[in-house]
């Protein structure tokens, strides 16, 4: 009996399994990298969310009659914090990332209004605590931008790899969904909120 055809078939099957496992493992590695990259965004966003209540409390003494603006900032901060928790739990979920992008856009807009309003109050601008909090917030905004770029780079590598042939033949059946970039949605969010509480 000639075993050569059986050996050829077995070798082909083993090679196919090895090839499939190799692609699968590569996609898992890239997915884990962008999840880890999101964790860096998460750390900086949480720091930002922790700074905002202190900023509002400091401003409250000077802007007591601007209650609506202060409440809008806190509401936007709480909404963004909840959206971040959802995105941090599932950074591979495109809808969670989109929700966070929308919430961050709203928060940035609310902070921009607060800073624009506070420009009209010299005593608030001169407040040492406000200046320090504003500086920390600005520094955190820069760190968020760097973390977002690293995340987007990781997502781009993952998405490119999952779309290549024959990787796309493995990605679909094994549920490797396209990841969402953390993009800037509006021109207001392209820059950190303007902070100028120096002399």
N, C-alpha and C positions, 0 to 999 in steps of 0.2 A: 504494500500500500504506500502511495506517495504522500508524504506529509508536507511537502513544500507549499502547496496552496493554503493549507491550514496554518502553517507558520507565517506565511505572508499576511493572511487575514488577521492573525493574532497580533503581529507586529504593527499592522496598520491601526488596529483598535487601541492598542497600548499607546501608540504615538498620538492618536486623536484624543485619548483621555488625558495624556500628559499636556498636550497643547491647550485643551480646554481648561484644565486646572491652572496652568500658567497664566492664561488670560484672566481667569476668575480672580486669582490671587493679586494680579497687577491692579485690577479694578478695585478690589477691597483696599489695597494699600493706598491708592489715590483718593478713594472716598474717605478713608480715615485721616488722611493728611488735610483735606479741606475741613473736616469736622474739627480737627485740632486747631486749624487756623481760625475757625470761628470762635473757639474758646478764648483766643486772645482778644477778639472783638468784645466778647462777653465781659471779660475782666474790665476793660476800659469803659464800656457802657455802664456797668454797675458803679464804677467810680464816679462817672458823670452823674448818674442818678442820685448818688449819695451827696454830691456837692450841691445840687439844685435846691433842696429844702433849706440848707444853710444860707444860700444866696437869697432866697425869697424872704427868709426870716430877717436877714440884715436889711433888705430893701423895705420890708414892711414898716419899719419905724419911720422911714422917710416918705413912703408912698402909701400911707394909710387910706387915702381917698381913691387910690387906684386899685381897689380890691379886685375888680374884674380881671385886670391884667395878671395880678399875682395868682389868682385862682386858676386862670387859664394855663399858666406855666405849670402849676402843680398837677392839674388834670392831665396835661400833655405828658408830663413826666411819668405819672402813674400808668397811663396808657402805653407809653413806650416801654416802661419796665415790664409790664405784663406781656407785651409783644416780644420782648427780648427773652423772657423766660421760655416762651413757646419755641422761639427760634433756636435757643441754646439747647433745648431738649431734642430738637429735630432739625439740625442745620441742612439736612438733605431734603427737607420738605420745602419746595419752592413757594407754596402759599404762605408758610410761616416767615420766610425771608422777605417776601413781598409785604406782608403785614408789618414787619419791623421797619422796612424802608418807609412805608407810609407814616407810621407812628413817629419815626425819627424826623421826618420832614416837618410834621406838625409841631414837634417839640422845638426844633430849630427855629421855626417861625415864631413861636411863643417867646422863646428866649430873645430873639432879635427885637421883638416889640418891647420887652422889659428893658433891654439895654438901651434902645432908642429913647424910651421914656425917661430912664434914669439920667441920661445926658443933661436933662433940664434941671437937675437937682445938684448944685455944686457941693452941698454938704454930703450927699451920698457918694459922689465921685471922690471926695476927700477921705471917706471912711476907710480906715486901714484894713478892717476885716473884709469889706467889700472888694477892695483892691487885691487882697491876697486870694480870696475865693475866685475872683475873676481870672487871676493869673493861673491858678490851678485848673480851672475849667478850660482855659485856652490851651494849656499844656496837654490836658486830657484829650481835647479835640484833635490835636496833632497826632497823638498816639492812636486814636481811633482811626484816623485817616491811613496811617501806616499799616495798622492791623487789617483794615478793610482791603488795602491793596494786596497784602499777602494772601488773604482769603480768596480774593478774586483771581489771583494767579493760580492758586491751588484748584479752584473750581474750573478754570479754563483748561488746565492740564487734564483734569478728570473728564470733563465733557468731551474734549478732543479725543482722548483715548477710547472712551465708550462709543464714539461715533465712527471710529476707524473700522475698516473691514479687515479681518473677520471678527474683531472684538464686538461689533454690534450684533453679531449672531449669538454671542454669549450674554451680552448686556441685557437684552430684552427678556429672554426666558428666566434669567436669574434676578430680575427686578432691579437693575441698576438704572434708576431714573436720572434724567438730566438734573443737574444742580443749578440753582439760581444765583447769579452774581448779585452782590450787595452793591447796587448802583446808586448813584446820586440822582434823585428824581427831579430836583428843581434847582434853579440857579441860586436860591437862597441857601441851600445846603452845601453848595460847592465850597463855601468858605466857612470857617468857624465864625460864630457870632462875634461881631465887632465889640471888643472890650477895650475901653480906654479910660481907666479910672485914675490915671496918673495926673500930675499937675499939667 
